[in-house]
Amino acid sequence: MTDHTTPAAAVPAAEPSSLHKTLRWQDAFALAMAVSGGLFVSFGATMAAIGALSAMFIWALAAGIGWLQNNLFAEMASMFPNKPGGVPVYAHEAWKERFAPAGALATFGYWFGWSAVISVVSFTAGAIIQARWFPDQVWVLDLGIAQIGLSQLLGIGLILAIMVPNLFGAQPAAWVNKLLGALLVIPLLIFVVSPIISGNWQFENLTWGLGDEGADHWGGWQDAIVWLYLVGWTAYGTEMCAAFTPEYKSRKDAKRALSASGAYTFAMFALVPLGVGGLVSREDAAADVGGVFVNAFASVLPAGPVADIMLIISIGALLMGVNASMADGSRALYGAALDGLVPRQFEKLNKHQVPARAILTAVVMNILLIIFVSNPISILVAANLGYLLAILLAVSGFIILRKDHPEMPRPFRAGKTAMPLAITLTVYGAVVLVVGSLSSELTGYGGPLELSIGVGILLLSLVLYVIRRRGQEQLPLLREPRQSEYPAAADPASTPEPTN
């Protein structure tokens, strides 16, 4: 890809963001490191279902797709440097002149996709803490309308604890992930080099399970697409770096963060599964899905308190996800309010210039999910529909912006291959979204109920959209007038030559 740099004067005029410019690209990279921690949550289930080699292929491919998408999002971030919210906001900017409700579907689906993970991950961390260090505390607090145990209270406590640094800004949230990320890197690197340092690593464990005999699912292609659908929610997560664009100190930080985090996650999703897959057999993974990484860790290091070390690291990885979800989701909801897609009450910032109302909304929603929903994983799977739809609308939106607004300044231009790439990724994303959402029951982690919940979430986004547009603003619903305020690009003669 090539980087076409235009003069600073060619950047679109826009109102300055109210968010403080406190971030470097390294800070966003630290927040995005939470994506690599997703391996601890989901890779074991993938490996048990389709074998280590197939799982490595699925996770690496999904991360590679996310990395390529980031290059498109970097150009879009340079077009809208003062717009918070990232990917769903770019989707809205692209689609608003053709079909304005698409922006509402993208922004709320994206927000719920990121925010719903908070309850599941926090509850999981609480359950791990209870099972390991408080196994005898099996009491239950009866509230009449619900029952709460220690694991639920621990999960709620973790949500409230992570909320505190987020209310003070993106910089404190980034420091939390820097500390936890340093801890996470240790086991990831151990797994990367395990084929070299461990005599327990066995090539025979790398089995290919897609298209196994008796599985009549398009010769394994349908299974692969469904797993790409489920894994995409984690693998694409590095796009969160775009959500902090108005908070970067430099205009180049968004591109650097998107590129670096995409490359790092691709490397981890390709190399860590290779190491773990050679240390644990598919049969052992199926027998103990949640213990795949603990067992792999124990087979590499000498005997000792391996389980406790690995559990602490796993909890740290989970908390990184909670922290990143809270930071990213709040910017998405705030950006949606600024663009008139959700009620205007979410436009309010606190004294630290943080979208506190969006953060508190996510906190309250997830506490209620922990208390009242016995199986929040179903909501997590359902929320995948809205998130991947947001990604699809943003990628296809790249094509629309290139076609409808070629005159718009792009301080970073993704290069000549960007349009063919965007078209290819749009087709790919549409196939994965449709086939994956309609066939998720093949993995055992979804079905008609989860699909219905996902559709219901998207319908709710349209309700909120109508409330804002008609109830609060009296604006048209289906299409906005063609924008004329975008300035023309700089004179080609004054534009520097592309640099590779």
C-alpha positions, 0 to 999 in steps of 0.5 A: 500500500502507498501513503499519499500525503497531502499538505496540512491545509488540505485537511477538511475543516471541522469543528474541534473535538471536545475530547482531549488530545492525550494519546499516542499511537502506542496508547491505542496499541496497548488498548488493542492488545486486548484482542490477542487476549481473545485467544484465551477465551475462544481458541480452545473451543475452536480447536476442540471442534475442528482441530488445531491446524484448522483452528490456526488457519481460521484465526490467522485468516480472520486476523489477516482480514482485520489487518487489511480492513485497518488499512481502509479504515486508516484512510477514512480516519484521515478523512474525518480526523475530528469525528469520534467513534471510528468505524461505525461513524465512517459507515454513517458518513458513507451511507447517509446520502444513500440510506441514512438508517444504515448509520444507525444500524452500524453504530448501535450494532457496533456499540452493543457488540463491544459493550455486551462483552463486558458482562460475559468477560467480567462474570467469567473472570469472577467465576475463575476467581471463585473456583480457584481461591474461594471454592467453598463460598457457594452462598447465594443472595436471594433478591426475590427477582434474582439470585446473586452468588459470589462469582456474580458479585466479583464480576460486578466489582470488576466492572466497577473497578475498570469503570474508574480509570475510564471516567478519567480519560483514554490515557488512564485506560491505556495505562491499565492495558499497558500493565496488563498487556506486559503480563499477557505478552509473557505466555504468548511469547512462550507459546510462540517459541514452544516448538523450539524449546519444548520436547512435548510439542508434537507435530501430530497434534496439528490435525485438520478437522474441517470436512471430517468424514460424515460432516456434510456441510459443503465439504467443510466450507460451511463450517469454516465460514461459520467459524470465521463469523464467530472468530471475526468478532475478536479478530477484527477488534483492532479497528478500535484504534480508529475510535480514538482518532480525535484524541491522538496528538498527531494526525499520523497516530491513527494510521500507525496504531491501526497498522501496528495492532493489525500486524501484531494480532495477525502474528499472534493469531498465527503463531500462538495457535501453532504452539498451543496446538502442538502441545495439546491434542484435540481430544484433550482440548475437547475434554477440557476446553477452558483448560487448553492454555493452562495445560499447554503452559504446564507442559512447557514450564517446570513443575510449580505453581503453573496453574495459578500463574496461568489463571492470573494471566488469563484474568488479566487478559479478560480485564484487558478486554473489559477495559478496551470494550468500555473505552471503545464502546463509549466513543462509538455511542458518543460519536453516534449521538453527535451524528444524530443517530441516538438520543442527544443525551449521549452527547454530554461529556464529563469534566474530564472530557470523557463520554461518561454517560455512554460509559455508565450506560454500558456499566448499568446494562452489563450489571443487569445482564449479570444479575438477570440473564442466566446465560449471557453468552447467548447475547454475546453470540447474538451481538456478533450480528450487529458488529459484523454488519457494522464492519461490512457497512464501513468496508462497503462505505469506503467504496461509496466515499471513493465514488461519491466524494473523490474530491475529499482530502485524504491525508492518507490514501490507501493506494491503487489496490485499495478499491479492488481490496474493498470490493473483495472484502465487501463480498467476503464480509457479506458471505460470512455475515449471511452464511455465518448468522444463519448457520451458527448452530453448527458450532453449538454456540448459536441458533434461531434464538441468538439470531432473533436477539441479534435482529431485535438489537438492530430493530432497537437501533432503528427505534432510537434513530427515529426518536432522535431524528423525528422526536428531537431533531425533525430531520429526514429519516431515509436520506440526507442531502448530498454534502456540499461542505466538504472542501475540494482536495488540494491542487494535484500540482501541489501534492507530493509524489506518493511514497512507498 
